[in-house]
């Protein structure tokens, strides 16, 4: 029996995590024995005796005029203190000679000058030009492809129909496609219409003239350039070899450290007061995630399953009793490969599957789409390779919006990038940082992503939205409000009761006055204890009841589009108001 006494946690090493900024440099005084079997002392210079030293048979070697690089101005100067001659600058420009060589009038001098001129014909291609231009481009799939250097800026493109006939030519730019027929910058869909073809899968019909590769294949290539966690969707956290403790270092509920009680089955840890327990548990203890959802006992026997929607564990016998199913001796588990703990979770999962990748039209030329990263070879929802590829590309574009809106949010215990892991719905063997249930909602206009929000639904009780971001030039124009209305209407369509967000202290008043959120209540806290939700150190949880949207839910359930149900939304003010126009992001650091 494992003793689960309260103990203080130690640090972990992380596989596939971003490198730490405090890593030792090669010029450090010594290297630890964990990385090398040798200890290098750099306090004294490493010298060796030359064979020419104190030998009268060999003359004194002459000082050579070597060149060294001066990083302050990018110009190469001499070690002997002499002025620079014709050497190249870091920006590829040619410098003016600082002194003239004597005897330059002869033929040899002319040839020497010509050699020097030829030697200075170097051009250094700046790698920062594309990055500087990307900041002003629209956040679209095309600009993402250029930023990933899969396609070149101003590349020639052509549109071909199914039979391979060339219908239209254009030029690829960061803001769209320059069309040869109208001499305007237009979207990819509009380029297909200008070519006279039916609007259907335009990225599959547009090809790079130089390489003959379609834009769809370019998206697949750019996706393969993503990091390992983004492509595989998993963070593997392993303890150091000399640390026997395999549990997490932060509480699942509040994300803070300190004195934690450890689960005897999984790496999760909790504060006693976060679990609302009166004292330390005695004997073997299982956390809420390791117990049956219905009977709250051990959930690790043969007849235990995990819900595909809410990620809660349950016994098959408890499930049949809760659902009122008749006992069938020939049936010892769910009949499908995606088990659910209830018919409610099954219905939510089915509705979400119909919403992923579907464009929902709004007013003022806006639209919103629910996205989720999926394996290009085997999608969970979208069966077609084209739809899955475009969906993953939009996820990557949404990440660029998050990057320009948030400082990197690094988990201080595991050192993973929280924002990237949420957007790419990466899982983990540590339940606290397992984000595979997240979806991404994007607000678009003319194929440009304007606002992004992350969303995870825990059954019909509550959903969480830890991040929402709007592009700088769109803030104060109601974009955050429009996306939030679409999200809330969709949650009402799914019959979810509460929406929960984490917020820093100085933004609580804004969320309460402009969007109708209130401090979280005990009823919702008890539900949060049962699940794994994303929380930040020092943040404050807020809740918003969604029962006020009952009319919108009824409209959506009668066959109306969930994206148009925002007409019944009456609470909260437009974020274009003076009180919220300066900053409409939920930053929780």
RODO-2510 file (C-alpha; in nm, 4 decimals, decimal comma):
residues 589
     n   res          X          Y          Z
     1     x     0,0000     0,0000     0,0000
     2     x     0,1452     0,3347    -0,1041
     3     x     0,1767     0,6059     0,1557
     4     x     0,0161     0,9179     0,0114
     5     x     0,1343     1,1566     0,2788
     6     x     0,1483     1,5184     0,1810
     7     x     0,4890     1,5890     0,0318
     8     x     0,6593     1,8685    -0,1536
     9     x     0,7172     1,8116    -0,5232
    10     x     1,0397     1,8208    -0,7211
    11     x     1,1109     1,9365    -1,0765
    12     x     1,0653     1,7282    -1,3867
    13     x     1,2338     1,7030    -1,7204
    14     x     1,0144     1,7436    -2,0291
    15     x     1,0364     1,5719    -2,3650
    16     x     0,9533     1,7864    -2,6701
    17     x     0,9326     2,1013    -2,4555
    18     x     1,0694     2,4447    -2,5536
    19     x     1,4331     2,4962    -2,4555
    20     x     1,4879     2,6800    -2,1313
    21     x     1,6326     3,0304    -2,1536
    22     x     1,8562     2,9573    -1,8582
    23     x     2,0459     2,6751    -2,0256
    24     x     2,4182     2,6971    -1,9765
    25     x     2,6275     2,8283    -2,2628
    26     x     2,9442     2,6653    -2,3927
    27     x     3,1456     2,9393    -2,2255
    28     x     3,0275     2,8564    -1,8756
    29     x     3,2857     2,7827    -1,6117
    30     x     3,2033     2,4153    -1,5812
    31     x     2,9738     2,1513    -1,7188
    32     x     2,7720     1,9296    -1,4900
    33     x     2,8483     1,5620    -1,4725
    34     x     2,4936     1,4767    -1,5815
    35     x     2,5700     1,5972    -1,9347
    36     x     2,9361     1,4973    -1,9525
    37     x     3,1813     1,2681    -1,7795
    38     x     3,4413     1,5408    -1,7787
    39     x     3,4687     1,8655    -1,5862
    40     x     3,6105     2,1491    -1,7903
    41     x     3,7665     2,4359    -1,6000
    42     x     3,7546     2,7469    -1,8169
    43     x     3,8868     2,9832    -1,5487
    44     x     4,2419     2,9328    -1,6863
    45     x     4,3223     2,9516    -2,0567
    46     x     4,4153     2,6226    -2,2162
    47     x     4,7730     2,6658    -2,3513
    48     x     5,0336     2,4371    -2,4964
    49     x     5,4073     2,4828    -2,5631
    50     x     5,5026     2,5592    -2,9206
    51     x     5,7850     2,3660    -3,0763
    52     x     5,9354     2,6963    -3,1893
    53     x     5,9631     2,8340    -2,8365
    54     x     6,3219     2,8814    -2,7083
    55     x     6,4660     2,7107    -3,0173
    56     x     6,7522     2,9181    -3,1716
    57     x     6,7456     2,7161    -3,4936
    58     x     6,4061     2,8531    -3,5881
    59     x     6,3477     3,2230    -3,6495
    60     x     6,0797     3,4286    -3,4813
    61     x     5,7522     3,3741    -3,6708
    62     x     5,6089     3,6851    -3,8347
    63     x     5,2782     3,8308    -3,7251
    64     x     5,0079     3,7570    -3,9778
    65     x     4,7414     4,0108    -4,0522
    66     x     4,4341     3,8088    -3,9736
    67     x     4,0790     3,9376    -4,0033
    68     x     3,8228     3,9248    -3,7289
    69     x     3,4610     4,0226    -3,7292
    70     x     3,3402     4,3194    -3,5278
    71     x     2,9830     4,2401    -3,4356
    72     x     2,9067     4,5982    -3,3378
    73     x     2,9055     4,7366    -3,6933
    74     x     2,9308     4,4278    -3,9121
    75     x     3,2627     4,5375    -4,0682
    76     x     3,5697     4,3168    -4,0660
    77     x     3,8763     4,4876    -3,9142
    78     x     4,2335     4,3788    -3,8680
    79     x     4,3724     4,2335    -3,5505
    80     x     4,6874     4,4393    -3,5907
    81     x     4,4873     4,7614    -3,5647
    82     x     4,5164     4,8612    -3,9292
    83     x     4,2183     5,0149    -4,1108
    84     x     3,9869     4,7962    -4,3108
    85     x     4,0378     4,7436    -4,6813
    86     x     3,7656     4,6406    -4,9243
    87     x     3,5799     4,3790    -4,7208
    88     x     3,2080     4,2972    -4,7177
    89     x     2,9555     4,4304    -4,4664
    90     x     2,6913     4,2165    -4,2998
    91     x     2,4143     4,3748    -4,5049
    92     x     2,5735     4,2826    -4,8380
    93     x     2,6891     4,6354    -4,9308
    94     x     3,0401     4,7188    -5,0485
    95     x     3,2541     4,9443    -4,8303
    96     x     3,4706     5,2259    -4,9593
    97     x     3,8483     5,1629    -4,9461
    98     x     4,0065     5,3403    -4,6509
    99     x     4,3519     5,3821    -4,8069
   100     x     4,5059     5,3665    -5,1497
   101     x     4,7765     5,1226    -5,2435
   102     x     5,0929     5,2748    -5,3874
   103     x     5,1946     5,1931    -5,7412
   104     x     4,8420     5,1405    -5,8551
   105     x     4,9020     5,2861    -6,2023
   106     x     5,0603     4,9756    -6,3567
   107     x     4,8937     4,6818    -6,5161
   108     x     4,9503     4,4673    -6,2113
   109     x     4,7800     4,7290    -5,9983
   110     x     4,4818     4,7350    -6,2324
   111     x     4,4493     4,3611    -6,2211
   112     x     4,4826     4,3753    -5,8442
   113     x     4,2066     4,6325    -5,8232
   114     x     3,9878     4,4286    -6,0533
   115     x     4,0423     4,1213    -5,8370
   116     x     3,9458     4,3186    -5,5329
   117     x     3,6328     4,4436    -5,7029
   118     x     3,5353     4,0966    -5,8114
   119     x     3,5930     3,9652    -5,4601
   120     x     3,3485     4,2185    -5,3163
   121     x     3,0568     4,1130    -5,5336
   122     x     2,8861     3,9299    -5,2478
   123     x     2,5191     3,9709    -5,1603
   124     x     2,3797     3,8592    -4,8273
   125     x     2,0103     3,7727    -4,8505
   126     x     1,8325     3,9162    -4,5508
   127     x     1,6181     3,6648    -4,3637
   128     x     1,4250     3,9344    -4,1819
   129     x     1,2540     4,0838    -4,4882
   130     x     0,9753     3,8256    -4,4987
   131     x     0,9278     3,8376    -4,1216
   132     x     0,8962     4,2161    -4,1230
   133     x     0,6440     4,2049    -4,4063
   134     x     0,4366     3,9320    -4,2419
   135     x     0,3418     4,1627    -3,9551
   136     x     0,1402     4,3817    -4,1921
   137     x    -0,0149     4,0995    -4,3943
   138     x    -0,3575     3,9545    -4,3378
   139     x    -0,3713     3,6362    -4,1317
   140     x    -0,4656     3,3933    -4,4072
   141     x    -0,3484     3,0543    -4,5284
   142     x    -0,1535     3,2228    -4,8088
   143     x     0,0450     3,4474    -4,5746
   144     x     0,1136     3,1453    -4,3526
   145     x     0,2563     2,9523    -4,6485
   146     x     0,4834     3,2439    -4,7339
   147     x     0,5949     3,2827    -4,3740
   148     x     0,6808     2,9122    -4,3554
   149     x     0,8840     2,9625    -4,6787
   150     x     0,6942     2,6892    -4,8571
   151     x     0,5979     2,9297    -5,1358
   152     x     0,7667     3,2512    -5,2392
   153     x     0,6166     3,5951    -5,2146
   154     x     0,5033     3,7194    -5,5604
   155     x     0,5168     3,3659    -5,6991
   156     x     0,3416     3,3078    -6,0321
   157     x     0,0345     3,0836    -6,0033
   158     x    -0,2195     2,9374    -6,2449
   159     x    -0,5687     2,7955    -6,2079
   160     x    -0,6501     2,4678    -6,3840
   161     x    -0,9772     2,2845    -6,4132
   162     x    -1,0310     1,9113    -6,3706
   163     x    -0,9109     1,8390    -6,7252
   164     x    -0,5889     2,0326    -6,6701
   165     x    -0,6768     2,3328    -6,8864
   166     x    -0,5202     2,6622    -6,7808
   167     x    -0,8008     2,9089    -6,7075
   168     x    -0,6408     3,2023    -6,5252
   169     x    -0,3040     3,3352    -6,4121
   170     x    -0,2130     3,5377    -6,1056
   171     x     0,0511     3,6312    -5,8509
   172     x     0,0628     3,5085    -5,4908
   173     x     0,0948     3,7829    -5,2269
   174     x     0,0660     3,8057    -4,8510
   175     x    -0,2742     3,9768    -4,8723
   176     x    -0,4278     3,7538    -5,1397
   177     x    -0,3949     3,6726    -5,5095
   178     x    -0,3304     3,9369    -5,7728
   179     x    -0,5684     3,8439    -6,0524
   180     x    -0,4560     3,8975    -6,4120
   181     x    -0,8094     3,9482    -6,5396
   182     x    -0,9125     4,2333    -6,3084
   183     x    -0,5739     4,3621    -6,1830
   184     x    -0,6946     4,3422    -5,8195
   185     x    -0,5971     4,1563    -5,5024
   186     x    -0,8707     3,9005    -5,4365
   187     x    -0,9253     3,5941    -5,2177
   188     x    -0,8640     3,2336    -5,3176
   189     x    -1,2361     3,1656    -5,3564
   190     x    -1,2835     3,4765    -5,5693
   191     x    -0,9906     3,3718    -5,7880
   192     x    -1,1697     3,0452    -5,8586
   193     x    -1,4865     3,2338    -5,9533
   194     x    -1,2883     3,4665    -6,1829
   195     x    -1,1508     3,1569    -6,3547
   196     x    -1,5078     3,0638    -6,4441
   197     x    -1,5108     2,7442    -6,2379
   198     x    -1,7626     2,6306    -5,9779
   199     x    -1,6716     2,7238    -5,6173
   200     x    -1,5342     2,3967    -5,4858
   201     x    -1,1954     2,3150    -5,3296
   202     x    -0,9967     2,6045    -5,4778
   203     x    -0,6626     2,5134    -5,3150
   204     x    -0,6645     2,1899    -5,5114
   205     x    -0,6962     2,3749    -5,8458
   206     x    -0,4335     2,6471    -5,7960
   207     x    -0,0743     2,5553    -5,8846
   208     x     0,2646     2,7228    -5,8507
   209     x     0,3857     2,7918    -6,2050
   210     x     0,7521     2,7197    -6,1356
   211     x     0,7094     2,3903    -5,9494
   212     x     0,3657     2,2701    -6,0623
   213     x     0,2680     2,1950    -5,6998
   214     x    -0,0845     2,2725    -5,5831
   215     x    -0,1536     2,5010    -5,2895
   216     x    -0,3124     2,2030    -5,1130
   217     x     0,0165     2,0122    -5,1336
   218     x     0,1975     2,3244    -5,0107
   219     x    -0,0268     2,3284    -4,7035
   220     x     0,0614     1,9668    -4,6292
   221     x     0,4325     2,0512    -4,6620
   222     x     0,3986     2,3514    -4,4309
   223     x     0,2147     2,1383    -4,1755
   224     x     0,4961     1,8837    -4,1769
   225     x     0,7327     2,1643    -4,0752
   226     x     0,5469     2,2004    -3,7457
   227     x     0,7088     2,0865    -3,4230
   228     x     0,6738     1,7341    -3,2891
   229     x     0,4065     1,8152    -3,0251
   230     x     0,1978     2,0049    -3,2817
   231     x     0,2018     1,7194    -3,5334
   232     x     0,1730     1,4296    -3,2897
   233     x    -0,0496     1,6159    -3,0457
   234     x     0,1127     1,4816    -2,7283
   235     x     0,3535     1,5933    -2,4547
   236     x     0,5341     1,3112    -2,2760
   237     x     0,6454     1,4195    -1,9289
   238     x     0,8952     1,1907    -1,7598
   239     x     1,0730     1,2296    -1,4255
   240     x     1,4460     1,2632    -1,4034
   241     x     1,6389     0,9444    -1,3462
   242     x     1,7467     1,0453    -0,9975
   243     x     1,3953     1,1532    -0,8883
   244     x     1,1720     0,8661    -0,7722
   245     x     0,8641     1,0914    -0,7490
   246     x     0,6486     1,0646    -1,0632
   247     x     0,3640     1,2996    -0,9662
   248     x     0,2882     1,6477    -1,0919
   249     x     0,4239     1,9593    -0,9198
   250     x     0,1063     2,1699    -0,9333
   251     x    -0,2540     2,1338    -0,8240
   252     x    -0,4995     2,0304    -1,0960
   253     x    -0,7632     2,2745    -0,9692
   254     x    -0,5640     2,5953    -0,9061
   255     x    -0,2336     2,5239    -1,0906
   256     x    -0,0337     2,6296    -0,7842
   257     x     0,2338     2,4348    -0,5969
   258     x     0,2941     2,3790    -0,2285
   259     x     0,1799     2,0923    -0,0060
   260     x    -0,0062     1,8550    -0,2349
   261     x    -0,1805     1,5238    -0,1880
   262     x    -0,0874     1,2760    -0,4602
   263     x    -0,3131     1,0348    -0,6406
   264     x    -0,1978     0,6731    -0,6047
   265     x    -0,3028     0,5866    -0,9613
   266     x    -0,2149     0,8844    -1,1852
   267     x     0,0383     1,1740    -1,1663
   268     x    -0,2288     1,4263    -1,0543
   269     x    -0,1863     1,6255    -0,7333
   270     x    -0,4310     1,8438    -0,5383
   271     x    -0,4479     2,0829    -0,2479
   272     x    -0,6669     1,9525     0,0310
   273     x    -0,8618     2,2791     0,0440
   274     x    -0,9137     2,2754    -0,3349
   275     x    -1,0876     1,9379    -0,2981
   276     x    -1,2939     2,0768    -0,0090
   277     x    -1,1674     1,7925     0,2116
   278     x    -1,1574     1,8267     0,5889
   279     x    -0,8309     1,6388     0,6337
   280     x    -0,5684     1,4244     0,4665
   281     x    -0,7000     1,1032     0,3118
   282     x    -0,5909     0,7845     0,4836
   283     x    -0,4630     0,4795     0,2995
   284     x    -0,4780     0,4484    -0,0769
   285     x    -0,6446     0,7491    -0,2376
   286     x    -0,7707     0,8055    -0,5908
   287     x    -0,8308     1,1492    -0,7407
   288     x    -1,1717     1,2391    -0,8939
   289     x    -1,0383     1,1605    -1,2434
   290     x    -0,9515     0,8036    -1,1380
   291     x    -1,2875     0,7167    -0,9873
   292     x    -1,6121     0,6159    -1,1523
   293     x    -1,8313     0,9093    -1,2511
   294     x    -2,1368     0,7453    -1,0980
   295     x    -2,0300     0,5391    -0,7933
   296     x    -1,7074     0,7337    -0,7120
   297     x    -1,5080     0,4170    -0,6478
   298     x    -1,2003     0,2678    -0,8116
   299     x    -1,2273     0,3048    -1,1887
   300     x    -0,9458     0,0753    -1,3005
   301     x    -1,0945    -0,2665    -1,3381
   302     x    -1,1821    -0,4658    -1,6497
   303     x    -1,5254    -0,3096    -1,7024
   304     x    -1,4036     0,0540    -1,6898
   305     x    -1,4260     0,2914    -1,9877
   306     x    -1,3403     0,6549    -2,0579
   307     x    -1,5938     0,8903    -2,2119
   308     x    -1,4830     1,0301    -2,5492
   309     x    -1,6438     1,3674    -2,4788
   310     x    -1,6037     1,4603    -2,1098
   311     x    -1,3029     1,2289    -2,0476
   312     x    -1,4593     1,0920    -1,7279
   313     x    -1,4185     0,7249    -1,6328
   314     x    -1,7156     0,5021    -1,5582
   315     x    -1,8091     0,1405    -1,4901
   316     x    -2,0152    -0,0391    -1,7495
   317     x    -2,2543    -0,1634    -1,4832
   318     x    -2,3019     0,1910    -1,3476
   319     x    -2,3608     0,3196    -1,6997
   320     x    -2,6352     0,0646    -1,7687
   321     x    -2,7998     0,1454    -1,4391
   322     x    -2,7822     0,5208    -1,5025
   323     x    -2,9170     0,4914    -1,8565
   324     x    -3,1849     0,2389    -1,7601
   325     x    -3,0537    -0,0259    -1,9988
   326     x    -3,1667    -0,3846    -1,9722
   327     x    -2,9039    -0,6407    -1,8762
   328     x    -2,7579    -0,8193    -2,1780
   329     x    -2,5192    -1,0988    -2,0893
   330     x    -2,3675    -1,0905    -2,4402
   331     x    -2,2809    -0,7214    -2,4105
   332     x    -1,9926    -0,6392    -2,1754
   333     x    -1,9078    -0,2886    -2,3037
   334     x    -1,9974    -0,0126    -2,5498
   335     x    -2,0927    -0,1277    -2,8963
   336     x    -1,8804     0,1423    -3,0676
   337     x    -1,5112     0,2328    -3,0592
   338     x    -1,5965     0,5754    -2,9113
   339     x    -1,7537     0,5081    -2,5709
   340     x    -1,9658     0,7682    -2,3918
   341     x    -2,0699     0,7918    -2,0297
   342     x    -2,4226     0,9056    -2,1159
   343     x    -2,6532     0,9815    -2,4043
   344     x    -2,5936     1,3520    -2,3364
   345     x    -2,2208     1,3258    -2,4095
   346     x    -2,2943     1,1148    -2,7139
   347     x    -2,5306     1,3800    -2,8485
   348     x    -2,2803     1,6616    -2,7841
   349     x    -2,0056     1,4651    -2,9569
   350     x    -2,2256     1,4027    -3,2599
   351     x    -2,3282     1,7690    -3,2896
   352     x    -1,9689     1,8886    -3,2585
   353     x    -1,8709     1,6508    -3,5355
   354     x    -2,1211     1,8221    -3,7651
   355     x    -1,9943     2,1697    -3,6721
   356     x    -1,6180     2,1158    -3,7165
   357     x    -1,4936     2,2778    -4,0366
   358     x    -1,8363     2,4179    -4,1313
   359     x    -1,8448     2,7867    -4,2205
   360     x    -2,1307     2,9715    -4,0479
   361     x    -2,2260     3,3007    -4,2142
   362     x    -2,2847     3,6102    -4,0010
   363     x    -2,3687     3,9712    -4,0762
   364     x    -2,1320     4,2316    -4,2264
   365     x    -1,9525     3,9709    -4,4357
   366     x    -1,8281     3,7853    -4,1285
   367     x    -1,8292     3,4122    -4,0675
   368     x    -1,7146     3,1835    -3,7896
   369     x    -1,5829     2,8270    -3,7959
   370     x    -1,5141     2,5647    -3,5318
   371     x    -1,1770     2,3954    -3,5853
   372     x    -0,9752     2,1159    -3,4323
   373     x    -0,6328     1,9734    -3,5127
   374     x    -0,6535     1,6250    -3,6538
   375     x    -0,4274     1,3685    -3,8079
   376     x    -0,4110     1,4308    -4,1861
   377     x    -0,4073     1,0557    -4,2514
   378     x    -0,7008     0,9651    -4,0271
   379     x    -0,9364     1,2434    -3,9295
   380     x    -1,1775     1,2090    -3,6419
   381     x    -1,4587     1,4099    -3,7970
   382     x    -1,3694     1,5240    -4,1486
   383     x    -1,3399     1,2275    -4,3797
   384     x    -1,2018     1,4095    -4,6817
   385     x    -0,8271     1,4770    -4,6991
   386     x    -0,8896     1,8233    -4,8444
   387     x    -1,1091     1,9344    -4,5554
   388     x    -0,8682     1,8003    -4,2943
   389     x    -0,5697     1,9732    -4,4574
   390     x    -0,7452     2,3106    -4,4768
   391     x    -0,8697     2,2714    -4,1179
   392     x    -0,5168     2,2096    -3,9884
   393     x    -0,3865     2,5052    -4,1894
   394     x    -0,6429     2,7366    -4,0313
   395     x    -0,5388     2,6066    -3,6900
   396     x    -0,1816     2,7143    -3,7688
   397     x    -0,3027     3,0570    -3,8862
   398     x    -0,5078     3,0934    -3,5672
   399     x    -0,1896     3,0250    -3,3715
   400     x    -0,0221     3,3248    -3,5395
   401     x    -0,3067     3,5453    -3,4121
   402     x    -0,2506     3,4121    -3,0610
   403     x     0,1242     3,4715    -3,0887
   404     x     0,0835     3,8397    -3,1749
   405     x    -0,1699     3,8863    -2,8935
   406     x    -0,0138     3,6914    -2,6036
   407     x     0,3244     3,6755    -2,4470
   408     x     0,4450     3,3123    -2,4325
   409     x     0,2570     3,1371    -2,1527
   410     x     0,5027     2,8748    -2,0281
   411     x     0,3954     2,6319    -1,7600
   412     x     0,6444     2,6923    -1,4812
   413     x     0,6488     2,3284    -1,3708
   414     x     0,6743     2,1425    -1,7037
   415     x     0,8024     2,4258    -1,9290
   416     x     0,5540     2,3528    -2,2098
   417     x     0,4001     2,6318    -2,4171
   418     x     0,0416     2,6383    -2,2913
   419     x    -0,1084     2,8485    -2,5718
   420     x     0,0361     2,6315    -2,8498
   421     x    -0,0667     2,3135    -2,6698
   422     x    -0,4245     2,4393    -2,6329
   423     x    -0,4598     2,5553    -2,9939
   424     x    -0,3138     2,2285    -3,1247
   425     x    -0,5170     2,0314    -2,8629
   426     x    -0,2093     1,8379    -2,7471
   427     x    -0,2567     1,5632    -2,4918
   428     x    -0,0200     1,4574    -2,2142
   429     x     0,0361     1,1834    -1,9597
   430     x    -0,0081     1,4555    -1,6945
   431     x    -0,3845     1,5253    -1,6708
   432     x    -0,3340     1,8889    -1,5707
   433     x    -0,1661     1,9770    -1,9024
   434     x    -0,3655     1,7411    -2,1228
   435     x    -0,5553     1,9559    -2,3731
   436     x    -0,6774     1,7066    -2,6339
   437     x    -1,0424     1,8080    -2,5810
   438     x    -0,9964     2,1688    -2,6983
   439     x    -1,1537     2,3236    -3,0064
   440     x    -1,0654     2,6541    -3,1732
   441     x    -1,3299     2,9007    -3,2898
   442     x    -1,2232     3,1608    -3,5487
   443     x    -1,3974     3,4712    -3,6801
   444     x    -1,3184     3,5475    -4,0458
   445     x    -1,3811     3,8063    -4,3127
   446     x    -1,2651     3,7493    -4,6708
   447     x    -1,0613     3,4458    -4,5562
   448     x    -0,8744     3,6594    -4,3004
   449     x    -0,8860     3,5431    -3,9384
   450     x    -0,9757     3,8366    -3,7138
   451     x    -1,0482     3,6785    -3,3750
   452     x    -0,9659     3,3411    -3,2162
   453     x    -1,0950     3,1617    -2,9057
   454     x    -1,0179     2,8243    -2,7467
   455     x    -1,3034     2,6113    -2,6140
   456     x    -1,3400     2,2817    -2,4271
   457     x    -1,6777     2,1288    -2,3386
   458     x    -1,7110     1,9086    -2,0285
   459     x    -2,0464     1,7422    -2,0864
   460     x    -2,3593     1,9507    -2,0458
   461     x    -2,2596     2,1075    -1,7135
   462     x    -1,9938     2,3546    -1,8173
   463     x    -1,7492     2,4606    -2,0880
   464     x    -1,4236     2,6541    -2,0464
   465     x    -1,2696     2,9276    -2,2625
   466     x    -0,9167     3,0071    -2,1368
   467     x    -0,8020     3,2192    -2,4338
   468     x    -0,9664     3,4657    -2,6694
   469     x    -0,7670     3,7057    -2,8879
   470     x    -0,8393     3,9700    -3,1515
   471     x    -0,5985     4,1165    -3,4050
   472     x    -0,4706     4,4617    -3,3021
   473     x    -0,6351     4,6551    -3,5882
   474     x    -0,9725     4,4915    -3,5126
   475     x    -0,9858     4,5617    -3,1401
   476     x    -1,2598     4,7916    -3,0235
   477     x    -1,4757     4,7064    -3,3258
   478     x    -1,6924     4,4372    -3,1668
   479     x    -1,5106     4,1343    -3,3117
   480     x    -1,4513     3,9728    -2,9740
   481     x    -1,8169     4,0260    -2,8869
   482     x    -1,9370     3,8714    -3,2143
   483     x    -1,7205     3,5631    -3,1688
   484     x    -1,8296     3,5258    -2,8075
   485     x    -2,1953     3,5484    -2,9133
   486     x    -2,1391     3,2700    -3,1669
   487     x    -1,9691     3,0531    -2,9034
   488     x    -2,2428     3,1076    -2,6461
   489     x    -2,5140     3,0352    -2,9036
   490     x    -2,3382     2,7119    -2,9965
   491     x    -2,3148     2,6105    -2,6308
   492     x    -2,6868     2,6739    -2,5965
   493     x    -2,7388     2,4619    -2,9055
   494     x    -2,5459     2,1880    -2,7214
   495     x    -2,7489     2,2587    -2,4014
   496     x    -2,4436     2,3462    -2,1899
   497     x    -2,5296     2,5263    -1,8664
   498     x    -2,2225     2,7389    -1,7787
   499     x    -1,9260     2,9002    -1,9517
   500     x    -1,6163     2,9393    -1,7299
   501     x    -1,3103     3,1575    -1,7984
   502     x    -0,9916     3,2447    -1,6027
   503     x    -0,9128     3,6156    -1,5784
   504     x    -0,6510     3,8365    -1,4198
   505     x    -0,7675     4,0753    -1,1490
   506     x    -0,7573     4,3960    -1,3548
   507     x    -0,9822     4,2457    -1,6271
   508     x    -1,2532     4,1089    -1,3980
   509     x    -1,4542     4,4321    -1,4071
   510     x    -1,4441     4,4379    -1,7866
   511     x    -1,5705     4,0793    -1,8131
   512     x    -1,8473     4,1493    -1,5642
   513     x    -1,9720     4,4775    -1,7112
   514     x    -1,9275     4,4102    -2,0826
   515     x    -1,9925     4,0362    -2,1103
   516     x    -2,2096     3,9420    -1,8132
   517     x    -1,9676     3,7163    -1,6236
   518     x    -1,9788     3,6752    -1,2456
   519     x    -1,7499     3,5159    -0,9836
   520     x    -1,7704     3,1389    -0,9870
   521     x    -2,0213     2,9861    -0,7432
   522     x    -1,9905     2,6786    -0,5225
   523     x    -2,2119     2,4757    -0,7536
   524     x    -1,9747     2,5299    -1,0436
   525     x    -1,6666     2,4815    -0,8231
   526     x    -1,7834     2,1334    -0,7316
   527     x    -1,8117     2,0523    -1,1020
   528     x    -1,4628     2,1931    -1,1698
   529     x    -1,3150     1,9604    -0,9055
   530     x    -1,4436     1,6592    -1,0992
   531     x    -1,2786     1,7572    -1,4297
   532     x    -0,9419     1,8802    -1,5558
   533     x    -0,9682     2,2481    -1,6463
   534     x    -0,7012     2,4963    -1,7440
   535     x    -0,6090     2,7445    -1,4736
   536     x    -0,3247     2,9928    -1,4167
   537     x    -0,1413     3,1003    -1,1057
   538     x    -0,3062     3,4092    -0,9574
   539     x    -0,6036     3,4034    -1,1965
   540     x    -0,9698     3,4365    -1,0966
   541     x    -1,2360     3,2069    -1,2336
   542     x    -1,5547     3,3657    -1,3681
   543     x    -1,8758     3,2009    -1,4812
   544     x    -2,1654     3,2913    -1,7055
   545     x    -2,4950     3,1002    -1,6984
   546     x    -2,6242     3,0190    -2,0450
   547     x    -2,9881     2,9551    -1,9522
   548     x    -3,0706     3,3121    -2,0608
   549     x    -3,0211     3,1926    -2,4185
   550     x    -3,3045     2,9425    -2,4016
   551     x    -3,4764     3,1067    -2,6984
   552     x    -3,1616     3,0726    -2,9073
   553     x    -3,1273     2,7080    -2,8073
   554     x    -3,4861     2,6371    -2,9040
   555     x    -3,4356     2,8072    -3,2394
   556     x    -3,1215     2,6049    -3,3063
   557     x    -3,2845     2,2780    -3,2003
   558     x    -3,5678     2,3409    -3,4459
   559     x    -3,3260     2,3248    -3,7362
   560     x    -3,1835     2,6760    -3,7441
   561     x    -2,8125     2,7237    -3,7875
   562     x    -2,6273     2,7567    -3,4595
   563     x    -2,4215     3,0374    -3,6100
   564     x    -2,7332     3,2502    -3,6622
   565     x    -2,8720     3,1969    -3,3135
   566     x    -2,6863     3,5025    -3,1857
   567     x    -2,9936     3,7153    -3,2585
   568     x    -3,1364     3,5972    -2,9265
   569     x    -2,8264     3,7137    -2,7409
   570     x    -2,9262     4,0146    -2,5306
   571     x    -2,6714     4,0275    -2,2491
   572     x    -2,3309     4,1950    -2,2574
   573     x    -2,2312     4,5077    -2,4459
   574     x    -2,0297     4,5515    -2,7608
   575     x    -1,6574     4,5493    -2,7013
   576     x    -1,6437     4,8619    -2,9105
   577     x    -1,7496     5,0582    -2,6052
   578     x    -1,4875     5,2867    -2,4520
   579     x    -1,4545     5,0646    -2,1464
   580     x    -1,3426     4,7583    -2,3454
   581     x    -1,2018     4,8966    -2,6674
   582     x    -0,8470     4,9282    -2,5404
   583     x    -0,7998     4,5593    -2,4670
   584     x    -1,0449     4,2801    -2,5366
   585     x    -0,8178     3,9848    -2,4581
   586     x    -0,8312     3,7390    -2,1740
   587     x    -0,4659     3,7324    -2,0681
   588     x    -0,3917     3,5095    -1,7700
   589     x    -0,0234     3,4915    -1,6851
***
